[in-house]
Amino acid sequence: MEKRMFGNTGMDVSILGFGGAEIGRDQDVKQVEKLLHSALDAGLNLIDTAECYGESEELIGKALPGRRDDYFLFTKCGHTAGLEGQDWDPAMLEKSIERSLKRLNVDYVDVIHLHTCTEEVLRQGDAIEVLQRAKQQGKTRYIGYSGDSIEALYAVQTGMFDSLMTSLNIADQESIDLTLPEAKKRGMGVVIKRPIANVAWTFDTLPETSYPYEYWKRLLELDYDFLKSPQAIEIALQFALSTPGVDSAIVGTNKPGRWAQNAELLQQGALAKDVYKEIRARWREVAGDDWVGKR
């Protein structure tokens, strides 16, 4: 699988990363072992999780003994997720980081991202200081911000972070102009979440409370012709990965065989320039002012 340099970190990351949110729900260790080992064997070397993804951290820690040198490990902090205290409270953040290391069965992670906090929290500075101390103490090699829109832009402009995790896909393109150029100017690594828009176009209808609903609604208006083709997922994924500044894209699945399939999808390389330009032009034509990055 193709690899790209992750900003100025020196990490050479696979263009696809494993998203750990889905395994945190109703998965057993044996299934997660198959899933993660198949991903690593397919050439993937980036695993992303978070303190609030159910049992995800613990399952990853149990599933990969002896393979720590085969992958880069990212996690996130910020939500209490069973700990005492308020979200973003410095004492709670420190406990959360310690718990993540214990759950993951590691001495350090490669990146800890602040998990979608507000600009107000960032301006207070306490949360960033906790991550900086964790970096100084060797608990993480780098620190980052995970989020979207103007909050992400502020985080990037602080110059405090090594990494940005943000949304980008055919139904969510605000970051292409707003944050990615700023992040790359500062040498930050950029990892994309939701690169295939939760495959929202595959649903005939969705309730407003459904997680993919916002993307589903946007895609009805965007009405891309390629979504009717068998290559729709491939084109959507290539679009995200062909965007300048993107180093890797996080994809989640519960199916072990999917990683080899994903690797095959990307053998074609970058999306054809004319197709990429058509998708961008359609976005500019249709997108409303309120089509901001999905949190």
One Martini backbone bead per residue (centre of mass of N, CA, C, O) as a GRO file, in nm:
protein
  295
    1MET     BB    1   0.097   0.035   0.021
    2GLU     BB    2   0.086   0.347   0.010
    3LYS     BB    3   0.307   0.612   0.120
    4ARG     BB    4   0.327   0.897   0.353
    5MET     BB    5   0.432   1.182   0.476
    6PHE     BB    6   0.375   1.311   0.811
    7GLY     BB    7   0.480   1.569   0.763
    8ASN     BB    8   0.730   1.645   1.023
    9THR     BB    9   0.750   1.354   1.182
   10GLY     BB   10   0.867   1.092   1.000
   11MET     BB   11   0.613   0.947   0.920
   12ASP     BB   12   0.523   0.657   0.720
   13VAL     BB   13   0.209   0.645   0.593
   14SER     BB   14  -0.065   0.504   0.513
   15ILE     BB   15  -0.337   0.596   0.315
   16LEU     BB   16  -0.460   0.386   0.506
   17GLY     BB   17  -0.665   0.370   0.794
   18PHE     BB   18  -0.768   0.250   1.104
   19GLY     BB   19  -1.092   0.257   1.237
   20GLY     BB   20  -1.203   0.209   1.590
   21ALA     BB   21  -1.514   0.252   1.637
   22GLU     BB   22  -1.663  -0.019   1.551
   23ILE     BB   23  -1.512  -0.222   1.756
   24GLY     BB   24  -1.656  -0.095   2.023
   25ARG     BB   25  -1.904  -0.275   1.907
   26ASP     BB   26  -1.967  -0.593   1.956
   27GLN     BB   27  -1.673  -0.721   2.005
   28ASP     BB   28  -1.421  -0.956   1.973
   29VAL     BB   29  -1.099  -1.046   1.990
   30LYS     BB   30  -1.086  -1.243   1.749
   31GLN     BB   31  -1.205  -1.049   1.539
   32VAL     BB   32  -0.995  -0.822   1.580
   33GLU     BB   33  -0.750  -0.984   1.506
   34LYS     BB   34  -0.829  -1.035   1.213
   35LEU     BB   35  -0.866  -0.741   1.131
   36LEU     BB   36  -0.579  -0.626   1.204
   37HIS     BB   37  -0.396  -0.831   1.062
   38SER     BB   38  -0.514  -0.788   0.779
   39ALA     BB   39  -0.435  -0.492   0.762
   40LEU     BB   40  -0.127  -0.522   0.800
   41ASP     BB   41  -0.092  -0.734   0.565
   42ALA     BB   42  -0.201  -0.506   0.347
   43GLY     BB   43  -0.014  -0.233   0.456
   44LEU     BB   44  -0.114  -0.119   0.704
   45ASN     BB   45   0.011   0.151   0.963
   46LEU     BB   46  -0.271   0.278   1.083
   47ILE     BB   47  -0.414   0.346   1.410
   48ASP     BB   48  -0.742   0.455   1.520
   49THR     BB   49  -0.868   0.607   1.823
   50ALA     BB   50  -1.059   0.623   2.144
   51GLU     BB   51  -1.190   0.678   2.464
   52CYS     BB   52  -1.511   0.673   2.333
   53TYR     BB   53  -1.493   0.366   2.181
   54GLY     BB   54  -1.546   0.191   2.402
   55GLU     BB   55  -1.347  -0.110   2.355
   56SER     BB   56  -1.122  -0.040   2.150
   57GLU     BB   57  -0.853  -0.008   2.302
   58GLU     BB   58  -0.856  -0.285   2.444
   59LEU     BB   59  -0.870  -0.461   2.186
   60ILE     BB   60  -0.609  -0.364   2.060
   61GLY     BB   61  -0.424  -0.447   2.298
   62LYS     BB   62  -0.501  -0.763   2.267
   63ALA     BB   63  -0.450  -0.811   1.940
   64LEU     BB   64  -0.117  -0.683   1.923
   65PRO     BB   65   0.103  -0.864   2.016
   66GLY     BB   66   0.429  -0.803   1.878
   67ARG     BB   67   0.334  -0.536   1.661
   68ARG     BB   68   0.425  -0.237   1.728
   69ASP     BB   69   0.634  -0.191   1.477
   70ASP     BB   70   0.389  -0.203   1.241
   71TYR     BB   71   0.265   0.068   1.379
   72PHE     BB   72   0.063   0.348   1.413
   73LEU     BB   73  -0.065   0.523   1.711
   74PHE     BB   74  -0.389   0.658   1.761
   75THR     BB   75  -0.549   0.897   1.980
   76LYS     BB   76  -0.808   1.028   2.204
   77CYS     BB   77  -0.918   1.326   2.390
   78GLY     BB   78  -1.199   1.475   2.625
   79HIS     BB   79  -1.393   1.255   2.713
   80THR     BB   80  -1.490   1.103   2.992
   81ALA     BB   81  -1.581   0.806   2.957
   82GLY     BB   82  -1.610   0.719   3.291
   83LEU     BB   83  -1.496   0.968   3.415
   84GLU     BB   84  -1.421   1.199   3.629
   85GLY     BB   85  -1.559   1.492   3.533
   86GLN     BB   86  -1.493   1.718   3.283
   87ASP     BB   87  -1.471   1.817   2.991
   88TRP     BB   88  -1.129   1.926   2.961
   89ASP     BB   89  -1.020   1.857   3.219
   90PRO     BB   90  -0.700   1.819   3.311
   91ALA     BB   91  -0.725   1.578   3.507
   92MET     BB   92  -0.891   1.401   3.317
   93LEU     BB   93  -0.692   1.392   3.080
   94GLU     BB   94  -0.465   1.248   3.231
   95LYS     BB   95  -0.630   0.994   3.298
   96SER     BB   96  -0.701   0.922   3.006
   97ILE     BB   97  -0.414   0.873   2.903
   98GLU     BB   98  -0.340   0.650   3.102
   99ARG     BB   99  -0.572   0.462   3.021
  100SER     BB  100  -0.496   0.427   2.723
  101LEU     BB  101  -0.223   0.290   2.767
  102LYS     BB  102  -0.334   0.051   2.923
  103ARG     BB  103  -0.537  -0.052   2.714
  104LEU     BB  104  -0.314  -0.065   2.473
  105ASN     BB  105  -0.044  -0.181   2.584
  106VAL     BB  106   0.148   0.086   2.622
  107ASP     BB  107   0.391   0.350   2.657
  108TYR     BB  108   0.300   0.470   2.372
  109VAL     BB  109   0.208   0.707   2.135
  110ASP     BB  110   0.212   0.892   1.838
  111VAL     BB  111  -0.091   1.020   1.876
  112ILE     BB  112  -0.268   1.294   2.030
  113HIS     BB  113  -0.605   1.396   2.017
  114LEU     BB  114  -0.814   1.640   2.028
  115HIS     BB  115  -1.177   1.589   2.067
  116THR     BB  116  -1.362   1.825   1.953
  117CYS     BB  117  -1.310   2.109   2.049
  118THR     BB  118  -1.339   2.421   2.123
  119GLU     BB  119  -1.218   2.734   2.099
  120GLU     BB  120  -1.243   2.803   2.396
  121VAL     BB  121  -1.067   2.571   2.499
  122LEU     BB  122  -0.815   2.645   2.342
  123ARG     BB  123  -0.778   2.936   2.464
  124GLN     BB  124  -0.722   2.844   2.759
  125GLY     BB  125  -0.479   2.594   2.728
  126ASP     BB  126  -0.491   2.341   2.921
  127ALA     BB  127  -0.523   2.107   2.717
  128ILE     BB  128  -0.260   2.154   2.564
  129GLU     BB  129  -0.069   2.123   2.810
  130VAL     BB  130  -0.124   1.825   2.858
  131LEU     BB  131  -0.008   1.728   2.586
  132GLN     BB  132   0.273   1.850   2.620
  133ARG     BB  133   0.348   1.681   2.869
  134ALA     BB  134   0.313   1.405   2.737
  135LYS     BB  135   0.540   1.452   2.536
  136GLN     BB  136   0.770   1.508   2.741
  137GLN     BB  137   0.709   1.211   2.886
  138GLY     BB  138   0.660   0.993   2.638
  139LYS     BB  139   0.344   0.924   2.572
  140THR     BB  140   0.395   1.103   2.314
  141ARG     BB  141   0.521   1.217   2.011
  142TYR     BB  142   0.245   1.360   1.934
  143ILE     BB  143   0.017   1.634   1.858
  144GLY     BB  144  -0.347   1.699   1.819
  145TYR     BB  145  -0.634   1.779   1.608
  146SER     BB  146  -0.990   1.702   1.619
  147GLY     BB  147  -1.173   1.858   1.350
  148ASP     BB  148  -1.371   2.149   1.243
  149SER     BB  149  -1.359   2.426   1.091
  150ILE     BB  150  -1.296   2.698   1.289
  151GLU     BB  151  -1.162   2.527   1.507
  152ALA     BB  152  -0.944   2.403   1.327
  153LEU     BB  153  -0.819   2.665   1.235
  154TYR     BB  154  -0.727   2.760   1.511
  155ALA     BB  155  -0.550   2.518   1.581
  156VAL     BB  156  -0.353   2.557   1.350
  157GLN     BB  157  -0.276   2.868   1.419
  158THR     BB  158  -0.122   2.813   1.691
  159GLY     BB  159   0.127   2.595   1.642
  160MET     BB  160   0.091   2.334   1.855
  161PHE     BB  161   0.053   2.122   1.623
  162ASP     BB  162   0.127   1.817   1.429
  163SER     BB  163  -0.190   1.746   1.389
  164LEU     BB  164  -0.469   1.672   1.157
  165MET     BB  165  -0.817   1.592   1.203
  166THR     BB  166  -1.052   1.568   0.927
  167SER     BB  167  -1.308   1.636   0.715
  168LEU     BB  168  -1.336   1.448   0.390
  169ASN     BB  169  -1.551   1.468   0.098
  170ILE     BB  170  -1.801   1.476  -0.141
  171ALA     BB  171  -1.989   1.613   0.120
  172ASP     BB  172  -1.701   1.747   0.254
  173GLN     BB  173  -1.511   2.052   0.154
  174GLU     BB  174  -1.413   2.284   0.344
  175SER     BB  175  -1.109   2.199   0.412
  176ILE     BB  176  -0.966   2.254   0.140
  177ASP     BB  177  -0.966   2.578   0.198
  178LEU     BB  178  -0.945   2.628   0.515
  179THR     BB  179  -0.712   2.406   0.645
  180LEU     BB  180  -0.503   2.253   0.467
  181PRO     BB  181  -0.310   2.482   0.380
  182GLU     BB  182  -0.233   2.561   0.673
  183ALA     BB  183  -0.121   2.288   0.764
  184LYS     BB  184   0.103   2.256   0.545
  185LYS     BB  185   0.254   2.523   0.607
  186ARG     BB  186   0.322   2.385   0.910
  187GLY     BB  187   0.384   2.067   0.881
  188MET     BB  188   0.133   1.896   0.902
  189GLY     BB  189  -0.040   1.631   0.962
  190VAL     BB  190  -0.296   1.457   0.755
  191VAL     BB  191  -0.612   1.325   0.857
  192ILE     BB  192  -0.898   1.153   0.737
  193LYS     BB  193  -1.240   1.163   0.786
  194ARG     BB  194  -1.495   1.032   0.613
  195PRO     BB  195  -1.406   0.960   0.296
  196ILE     BB  196  -1.709   0.805   0.219
  197ALA     BB  197  -1.966   0.938   0.352
  198ASN     BB  198  -2.100   0.678   0.475
  199VAL     BB  199  -2.238   0.574   0.217
  200ALA     BB  200  -2.513   0.750   0.183
  201TRP     BB  201  -2.611   0.681  -0.121
  202THR     BB  202  -2.722   0.375  -0.046
  203PHE     BB  203  -2.975   0.517   0.058
  204ASP     BB  204  -3.309   0.577   0.018
  205THR     BB  205  -3.350   0.639   0.332
  206LEU     BB  206  -3.356   0.877   0.620
  207PRO     BB  207  -3.342   0.974   0.923
  208GLU     BB  208  -3.252   1.260   1.094
  209THR     BB  209  -3.102   1.079   1.329
  210SER     BB  210  -2.902   0.983   1.140
  211TYR     BB  211  -2.570   0.992   1.088
  212PRO     BB  212  -2.582   1.015   0.748
  213TYR     BB  213  -2.796   1.237   0.677
  214GLU     BB  214  -2.640   1.491   0.589
  215TYR     BB  215  -2.504   1.356   0.346
  216TRP     BB  216  -2.755   1.252   0.205
  217LYS     BB  217  -2.879   1.532   0.153
  218ARG     BB  218  -2.647   1.650  -0.012
  219LEU     BB  219  -2.634   1.427  -0.237
  220LEU     BB  220  -2.905   1.489  -0.361
  221GLU     BB  221  -2.808   1.771  -0.467
  222LEU     BB  222  -2.545   1.691  -0.615
  223ASP     BB  223  -2.584   1.450  -0.812
  224TYR     BB  224  -2.377   1.244  -0.890
  225ASP     BB  225  -2.316   1.031  -1.147
  226PHE     BB  226  -2.107   0.816  -1.017
  227LEU     BB  227  -2.311   0.694  -0.797
  228LYS     BB  228  -2.432   0.484  -1.027
  229SER     BB  229  -2.173   0.331  -1.009
  230PRO     BB  230  -1.953   0.068  -0.922
  231GLN     BB  231  -1.717   0.307  -0.857
  232ALA     BB  232  -1.803   0.496  -0.622
  233ILE     BB  233  -1.611   0.429  -0.386
  234GLU     BB  234  -1.347   0.466  -0.537
  235ILE     BB  235  -1.389   0.766  -0.613
  236ALA     BB  236  -1.433   0.877  -0.329
  237LEU     BB  237  -1.157   0.788  -0.216
  238GLN     BB  238  -0.979   0.925  -0.431
  239PHE     BB  239  -1.063   1.210  -0.373
  240ALA     BB  240  -0.949   1.236  -0.088
  241LEU     BB  241  -0.648   1.134  -0.169
  242SER     BB  242  -0.615   1.371  -0.406
  243THR     BB  243  -0.590   1.582  -0.200
  244PRO     BB  244  -0.411   1.829  -0.112
  245GLY     BB  245  -0.243   1.730   0.203
  246VAL     BB  246  -0.306   1.431   0.214
  247ASP     BB  247  -0.194   1.135   0.392
  248SER     BB  248  -0.464   1.010   0.527
  249ALA     BB  249  -0.734   0.759   0.566
  250ILE     BB  250  -1.009   0.673   0.760
  251VAL     BB  251  -1.126   0.330   0.799
  252GLY     BB  252  -1.414   0.140   0.873
  253THR     BB  253  -1.449  -0.212   0.987
  254ASN     BB  254  -1.576  -0.568   1.032
  255LYS     BB  255  -1.414  -0.681   0.769
  256PRO     BB  256  -1.128  -0.845   0.701
  257GLY     BB  257  -1.140  -0.848   0.370
  258ARG     BB  258  -1.152  -0.532   0.310
  259TRP     BB  259  -0.847  -0.448   0.293
  260ALA     BB  260  -0.775  -0.580   0.025
  261GLN     BB  261  -0.992  -0.427  -0.133
  262ASN     BB  262  -0.893  -0.141  -0.073
  263ALA     BB  263  -0.614  -0.177  -0.202
  264GLU     BB  264  -0.726  -0.234  -0.487
  265LEU     BB  265  -0.875   0.039  -0.532
  266LEU     BB  266  -0.575   0.200  -0.522
  267GLN     BB  267  -0.409   0.100  -0.780
  268GLN     BB  268  -0.488   0.346  -0.977
  269GLY     BB  269  -0.460   0.586  -0.800
  270ALA     BB  270  -0.526   0.876  -0.889
  271LEU     BB  271  -0.753   1.083  -0.974
  272ALA     BB  272  -0.874   1.217  -1.229
  273LYS     BB  273  -0.859   1.546  -1.290
  274ASP     BB  274  -1.141   1.588  -1.424
  275VAL     BB  275  -1.304   1.453  -1.199
  276TYR     BB  276  -1.214   1.626  -0.966
  277LYS     BB  277  -1.311   1.899  -1.089
  278GLU     BB  278  -1.612   1.821  -1.107
  279ILE     BB  279  -1.662   1.783  -0.805
  280ARG     BB  280  -1.576   2.070  -0.722
  281ALA     BB  281  -1.775   2.226  -0.904
  282ARG     BB  282  -2.034   2.111  -0.785
  283TRP     BB  283  -1.992   2.214  -0.502
  284ARG     BB  284  -1.978   2.520  -0.568
  285GLU     BB  285  -2.271   2.524  -0.692
  286VAL     BB  286  -2.440   2.387  -0.429
  287ALA     BB  287  -2.323   2.474  -0.174
  288GLY     BB  288  -2.385   2.584   0.127
  289ASP     BB  289  -2.302   2.783   0.396
  290ASP     BB  290  -2.386   2.525   0.597
  291TRP     BB  291  -2.153   2.328   0.467
  292VAL     BB  292  -1.993   2.208   0.700
  293GLY     BB  293  -1.810   2.040   0.894
  294LYS     BB  294  -1.847   1.738   1.034
  295ARG     BB  295  -1.874   1.640   1.382
   0.00000   0.00000   0.00000
